Amino acid sequence: MINLSYLLLMGGNPQDPNSGMINLIFLGGIFLVFYFFIIRPQSKQQKEMQQKRDNMKKGDKVVTSSGIIGILNAIEDDSVLVEVGSNVKIRFLKTSITDVNPNKPAKKDK
């Protein structure tokens, strides 16, 4: 386990009292970069997808995490019934839906 005194003493001139502080500022800068370029966009995307799942309605075209594309037939508390073919329905958890396209017309099988 790294002790705080090791972080303060890393690199730089040992005679310079600000050399440890520069390292801490650098580590803080790395954390900010990770937050703004990785953590924040991912949490924003998760909130957006949750909002799409909450606003689903019967007849919307959905894509599941396994790549199955279908039309919502019924929505229950934590699951949905998706029609993937003529008279073929599969039940999925709501969390497995990765995309909802309410405005795209679904193609019917001939």
N, CA and C atoms as a LAMMPS dump frame, in Angstrom:
ITEM: TIMESTEP
0
ITEM: NUMBER OF ATOMS
330
ITEM: BOX BOUNDS ff ff ff
-5.0000000000000000e+02 5.0000000000000000e+02
-5.0000000000000000e+02 5.0000000000000000e+02
-5.0000000000000000e+02 5.0000000000000000e+02
ITEM: ATOMS id mol type element x y z
1 1 1 N 0.84 -1.176 0
2 1 2 C 0 0 0
3 1 3 C 0.884 1.237 0
4 2 1 N 0.52 2.183 -0.829
5 2 2 C 1.346 3.387 -0.969
6 2 3 C 0.997 4.362 0.147
7 3 1 N 2.019 4.796 0.825
8 3 2 C 1.862 5.757 1.894
9 3 3 C 1.805 7.159 1.297
10 4 1 N 1.086 8.086 1.93
11 4 2 C 0.955 9.447 1.419
12 4 3 C 2.308 10.14 1.355
13 5 1 N 3.197 9.825 2.291
14 5 2 C 4.508 10.467 2.275
15 5 3 C 5.31 10.041 1.041
16 6 1 N 5.093 8.793 0.534
17 6 2 C 5.769 8.382 -0.687
18 6 3 C 5.284 9.2 -1.88
19 7 1 N 3.981 9.495 -1.924
20 7 2 C 3.451 10.309 -3.021
21 7 3 C 4.011 11.721 -2.983
22 8 1 N 4.176 12.256 -1.786
23 8 2 C 4.706 13.61 -1.666
24 8 3 C 6.191 13.679 -1.995
25 9 1 N 6.91 12.588 -1.826
26 9 2 C 8.346 12.588 -2.047
27 9 3 C 8.756 12.095 -3.424
28 10 1 N 7.785 11.67 -4.258
29 10 2 C 8.124 11.111 -5.567
30 10 3 C 8.7 12.183 -6.489
31 11 1 N 9.784 11.839 -7.157
32 11 2 C 10.337 12.647 -8.23
33 11 3 C 10.735 14.053 -7.807
34 12 1 N 11.381 14.724 -8.696
35 12 2 C 11.753 16.114 -8.474
36 12 3 C 12.935 16.261 -7.537
37 13 1 N 13.252 17.504 -7.27
38 13 2 C 14.36 17.843 -6.406
39 13 3 C 13.926 17.725 -4.947
40 14 1 N 14.628 16.937 -4.138
41 14 2 C 14.232 16.794 -2.741
42 14 3 C 14.365 18.101 -1.95
43 15 1 N 15.162 19.05 -2.444
44 15 2 C 15.336 20.328 -1.759
45 15 3 C 14.161 21.269 -2.031
46 16 1 N 13.409 21.001 -3.116
47 16 2 C 12.283 21.861 -3.488
48 16 3 C 11.031 21.402 -2.744
49 17 1 N 10.438 22.255 -1.9
50 17 2 C 9.252 21.827 -1.139
51 17 3 C 8 21.661 -1.999
52 18 1 N 7.992 22.184 -3.213
53 18 2 C 6.813 22.094 -4.072
54 18 3 C 6.837 20.889 -5.015
55 19 1 N 7.894 20.095 -4.997
56 19 2 C 7.987 18.981 -5.948
57 19 3 C 6.914 17.918 -5.679
58 20 1 N 6.588 17.65 -4.444
59 20 2 C 5.538 16.682 -4.119
60 20 3 C 4.161 17.192 -4.493
61 21 1 N 3.952 18.485 -4.34
62 21 2 C 2.662 19.078 -4.674
63 21 3 C 2.406 19.014 -6.176
64 22 1 N 3.439 19.143 -6.977
65 22 2 C 3.285 19.055 -8.438
66 22 3 C 2.799 17.672 -8.831
67 23 1 N 3.312 16.649 -8.173
68 23 2 C 2.858 15.277 -8.451
69 23 3 C 1.391 15.095 -8.086
70 24 1 N 0.961 15.659 -6.963
71 24 2 C -0.443 15.556 -6.577
72 24 3 C -1.348 16.286 -7.565
73 25 1 N -0.896 17.429 -8.037
74 25 2 C -1.677 18.172 -9.037
75 25 3 C -1.767 17.358 -10.325
76 26 1 N -0.701 16.715 -10.707
77 26 2 C -0.703 15.869 -11.906
78 26 3 C -1.681 14.707 -11.754
79 27 1 N -1.675 14.039 -10.6
80 27 2 C -2.612 12.942 -10.354
81 27 3 C -4.059 13.437 -10.367
82 28 1 N -4.283 14.605 -9.798
83 28 2 C -5.63 15.196 -9.841
84 28 3 C -6.057 15.51 -11.256
85 29 1 N -5.129 15.988 -12.084
86 29 2 C -5.436 16.262 -13.489
87 29 3 C -5.8 14.995 -14.246
88 30 1 N -5.098 13.91 -13.964
89 30 2 C -5.424 12.627 -14.605
90 30 3 C -6.825 12.184 -14.204
91 31 1 N -7.178 12.347 -12.93
92 31 2 C -8.518 11.981 -12.477
93 31 3 C -9.579 12.814 -13.2
94 32 1 N -9.355 14.112 -13.357
95 32 2 C -10.313 14.971 -14.061
96 32 3 C -10.489 14.546 -15.515
97 33 1 N -9.396 14.184 -16.169
98 33 2 C -9.486 13.725 -17.561
99 33 3 C -10.318 12.452 -17.635
100 34 1 N -10.07 11.501 -16.742
101 34 2 C -10.862 10.274 -16.727
102 34 3 C -12.334 10.582 -16.479
103 35 1 N -12.616 11.5 -15.558
104 35 2 C -14.006 11.816 -15.238
105 35 3 C -14.72 12.425 -16.444
106 36 1 N -14.122 13.425 -17.068
107 36 2 C -14.81 14.138 -18.143
108 36 3 C -14.84 13.382 -19.467
109 37 1 N -13.91 12.475 -19.7
110 37 2 C -13.885 11.76 -20.978
111 37 3 C -14.388 10.321 -20.899
112 38 1 N -14.494 9.742 -19.708
113 38 2 C -14.929 8.35 -19.6
114 38 3 C -16.157 8.21 -18.696
115 39 1 N -16.06 8.632 -17.461
116 39 2 C -17.12 8.378 -16.482
117 39 3 C -18.38 9.187 -16.786
118 40 1 N -18.247 10.48 -17.017
119 40 2 C -19.408 11.339 -17.236
120 40 3 C -20.194 10.976 -18.489
121 41 1 N -19.556 10.782 -19.66
122 41 2 C -20.341 10.399 -20.837
123 41 3 C -21.04 9.05 -20.686
124 42 1 N -20.398 8.104 -20.009
125 42 2 C -21.008 6.796 -19.831
126 42 3 C -22.238 6.883 -18.933
127 43 1 N -22.167 7.638 -17.853
128 43 2 C -23.336 7.768 -16.979
129 43 3 C -24.451 8.546 -17.68
130 44 1 N -24.096 9.506 -18.513
131 44 2 C -25.099 10.241 -19.285
132 44 3 C -25.803 9.312 -20.275
133 45 1 N -25.05 8.438 -20.919
134 45 2 C -25.624 7.482 -21.862
135 45 3 C -26.54 6.491 -21.139
136 46 1 N -26.161 6.042 -19.948
137 46 2 C -26.997 5.117 -19.181
138 46 3 C -28.305 5.773 -18.766
139 47 1 N -28.262 7.042 -18.352
140 47 2 C -29.48 7.751 -17.982
141 47 3 C -30.393 7.921 -19.193
142 48 1 N -29.821 8.224 -20.348
143 48 2 C -30.602 8.382 -21.571
144 48 3 C -31.291 7.076 -21.968
145 49 1 N -30.577 5.959 -21.866
146 49 2 C -31.163 4.664 -22.209
147 49 3 C -32.252 4.279 -21.212
148 50 1 N -32.052 4.588 -19.93
149 50 2 C -33.079 4.307 -18.933
150 50 3 C -34.344 5.113 -19.219
151 51 1 N -34.177 6.339 -19.657
152 51 2 C -35.325 7.173 -20.006
153 51 3 C -36.062 6.586 -21.216
154 52 1 N -35.319 6.092 -22.208
155 52 2 C -35.95 5.446 -23.364
156 52 3 C -36.733 4.206 -22.939
157 53 1 N -36.158 3.404 -22.029
158 53 2 C -36.854 2.204 -21.544
159 53 3 C -38.133 2.571 -20.795
160 54 1 N -38.08 3.653 -20.027
161 54 2 C -39.258 4.066 -19.271
162 54 3 C -40.374 4.58 -20.182
163 55 1 N -40.023 5.124 -21.346
164 55 2 C -41.008 5.698 -22.259
165 55 3 C -41.423 4.739 -23.374
166 56 1 N -41.066 3.449 -23.281
167 56 2 C -41.455 2.481 -24.305
168 56 3 C -42.963 2.294 -24.306
169 57 1 N -43.491 2.002 -25.484
170 57 2 C -44.911 1.681 -25.584
171 57 3 C -45.09 0.578 -26.612
172 58 1 N -46.259 -0.009 -26.602
173 58 2 C -46.555 -1.11 -27.512
174 58 3 C -46.406 -0.634 -28.958
175 59 1 N -45.744 -1.453 -29.778
176 59 2 C -45.541 -1.139 -31.183
177 59 3 C -44.18 -0.545 -31.487
178 60 1 N -43.385 -0.195 -30.463
179 60 2 C -42.041 0.332 -30.687
180 60 3 C -41.113 -0.773 -31.159
181 61 1 N -40.186 -0.408 -32.023
182 61 2 C -39.17 -1.341 -32.498
183 61 3 C -38.013 -1.304 -31.503
184 62 1 N -37.562 -2.477 -31.023
185 62 2 C -36.502 -2.538 -30.022
186 62 3 C -35.383 -3.471 -30.48
187 63 1 N -34.206 -3.222 -29.922
188 63 2 C -33.046 -4.084 -30.145
189 63 3 C -32.571 -4.535 -28.775
190 64 1 N -32.327 -5.841 -28.618
191 64 2 C -31.872 -6.367 -27.335
192 64 3 C -30.35 -6.471 -27.318
193 65 1 N -29.803 -6.751 -26.15
194 65 2 C -28.352 -6.877 -26.01
195 65 3 C -27.805 -8.077 -26.775
196 66 1 N -28.662 -9.047 -27.067
197 66 2 C -28.212 -10.209 -27.836
198 66 3 C -28.373 -9.997 -29.338
199 67 1 N -28.854 -8.813 -29.747
200 67 2 C -28.956 -8.496 -31.162
201 67 3 C -30.284 -8.849 -31.795
202 68 1 N -31.264 -9.217 -31.008
203 68 2 C -32.576 -9.569 -31.543
204 68 3 C -33.382 -8.292 -31.744
205 69 1 N -33.958 -8.154 -32.93
206 69 2 C -34.756 -6.986 -33.275
207 69 3 C -36.21 -7.418 -33.356
208 70 1 N -37.092 -6.663 -32.731
209 70 2 C -38.498 -7.015 -32.757
210 70 3 C -39.383 -5.844 -32.392
211 71 1 N -40.664 -6.13 -32.287
212 71 2 C -41.67 -5.127 -31.967
213 71 3 C -42.246 -5.444 -30.591
214 72 1 N -42.365 -4.42 -29.76
215 72 2 C -42.937 -4.622 -28.432
216 72 3 C -44.393 -5.009 -28.54
217 73 1 N -44.738 -6.081 -27.868
218 73 2 C -46.111 -6.555 -27.879
219 73 3 C -46.796 -6.278 -26.548
220 74 1 N -46.069 -6.432 -25.439
221 74 2 C -46.623 -6.167 -24.112
222 74 3 C -45.498 -5.725 -23.182
223 75 1 N -45.846 -4.841 -22.247
224 75 2 C -44.874 -4.337 -21.277
225 75 3 C -45.398 -4.642 -19.882
226 76 1 N -44.558 -5.299 -19.083
227 76 2 C -44.906 -5.607 -17.702
228 76 3 C -43.963 -4.844 -16.781
229 77 1 N -43.948 -5.19 -15.495
230 77 2 C -43.142 -4.453 -14.521
231 77 3 C -41.661 -4.448 -14.871
232 78 1 N -41.063 -5.631 -14.994
233 78 2 C -39.629 -5.713 -15.261
234 78 3 C -39.3 -6.488 -16.533
235 79 1 N -40.316 -6.868 -17.3
236 79 2 C -40.074 -7.621 -18.527
237 79 3 C -40.962 -7.105 -19.651
238 80 1 N -40.607 -7.473 -20.864
239 80 2 C -41.379 -7.097 -22.047
240 80 3 C -41.559 -8.326 -22.925
241 81 1 N -42.614 -8.327 -23.719
242 81 2 C -42.876 -9.386 -24.68
243 81 3 C -42.604 -8.804 -26.061
244 82 1 N -41.634 -9.389 -26.769
245 82 2 C -41.204 -8.871 -28.063
246 82 3 C -41.595 -9.857 -29.147
247 83 1 N -42.241 -9.345 -30.182
248 83 2 C -42.606 -10.178 -31.332
249 83 3 C -41.472 -10.09 -32.344
250 84 1 N -40.856 -11.248 -32.632
251 84 2 C -39.702 -11.279 -33.526
252 84 3 C -40.036 -11.858 -34.894
253 85 1 N -41.196 -12.423 -35.047
254 85 2 C -41.633 -12.987 -36.32
255 85 3 C -43.14 -13.128 -36.282
256 86 1 N -43.697 -13.719 -37.319
257 86 2 C -45.139 -13.898 -37.311
258 86 3 C -45.499 -14.945 -36.257
259 87 1 N -46.225 -14.506 -35.243
260 87 2 C -46.659 -15.327 -34.113
261 87 3 C -45.506 -15.929 -33.308
262 88 1 N -44.352 -15.298 -33.312
263 88 2 C -43.206 -15.728 -32.498
264 88 3 C -42.912 -14.603 -31.513
265 89 1 N -43.108 -14.881 -30.233
266 89 2 C -42.915 -13.873 -29.189
267 89 3 C -41.91 -14.386 -28.172
268 90 1 N -41.046 -13.475 -27.725
269 90 2 C -40.014 -13.811 -26.744
270 90 3 C -40.105 -12.81 -25.604
271 91 1 N -39.958 -13.304 -24.359
272 91 2 C -39.983 -12.419 -23.198
273 91 3 C -38.546 -12.056 -22.815
274 92 1 N -38.309 -10.767 -22.6
275 92 2 C -37 -10.248 -22.212
276 92 3 C -37.149 -9.375 -20.975
277 93 1 N -36.057 -9.242 -20.218
278 93 2 C -36.011 -8.255 -19.156
279 93 3 C -35.856 -6.873 -19.789
280 94 1 N -36.392 -5.87 -19.158
281 94 2 C -36.273 -4.513 -19.703
282 94 3 C -34.815 -4.068 -19.785
283 95 1 N -34.003 -4.538 -18.856
284 95 2 C -32.604 -4.123 -18.847
285 95 3 C -31.812 -4.682 -20.022
286 96 1 N -32.335 -5.703 -20.703
287 96 2 C -31.614 -6.263 -21.852
288 96 3 C -31.889 -5.492 -23.138
289 97 1 N -32.768 -4.505 -23.098
290 97 2 C -33.053 -3.697 -24.287
291 97 3 C -31.999 -2.605 -24.39
292 98 1 N -31.319 -2.554 -25.538
293 98 2 C -30.246 -1.593 -25.73
294 98 3 C -30.627 -0.433 -26.632
295 99 1 N -31.721 -0.543 -27.389
296 99 2 C -32.134 0.55 -28.255
297 99 3 C -33.642 0.49 -28.463
298 100 1 N -34.267 1.658 -28.469
299 100 2 C -35.705 1.774 -28.712
300 100 3 C -35.891 2.762 -29.844
301 101 1 N -36.591 2.335 -30.892
302 101 2 C -36.838 3.185 -32.057
303 101 3 C -38.343 3.327 -32.266
304 102 1 N -38.97 4.304 -31.623
305 102 2 C -40.424 4.407 -31.738
306 102 3 C -40.89 4.887 -33.099
307 103 1 N -40.065 5.6 -33.849
308 103 2 C -40.507 6.187 -35.111
309 103 3 C -40.194 5.336 -36.331
310 104 1 N -39.418 4.271 -36.164
311 104 2 C -39.07 3.424 -37.307
312 104 3 C -40.147 2.375 -37.511
313 105 1 N -40.712 2.327 -38.701
314 105 2 C -41.706 1.265 -38.954
315 105 3 C -41.02 -0.088 -39.058
316 106 1 N -41.611 -1.073 -38.456
317 106 2 C -41.054 -2.418 -38.493
318 106 3 C -41.442 -3.073 -39.811
319 107 1 N -40.513 -3.816 -40.387
320 107 2 C -40.789 -4.531 -41.624
321 107 3 C -41.544 -5.811 -41.3
322 108 1 N -42.585 -6.045 -42.014
323 108 2 C -43.362 -7.27 -41.834
324 108 3 C -42.813 -8.367 -42.735
325 109 1 N -42.812 -9.599 -42.214
326 109 2 C -42.377 -10.745 -43.015
327 109 3 C -43.434 -11.039 -44.076
328 110 1 N -42.966 -11.43 -45.248
329 110 2 C -43.904 -11.734 -46.35
330 110 3 C -44.249 -13.184 -46.364
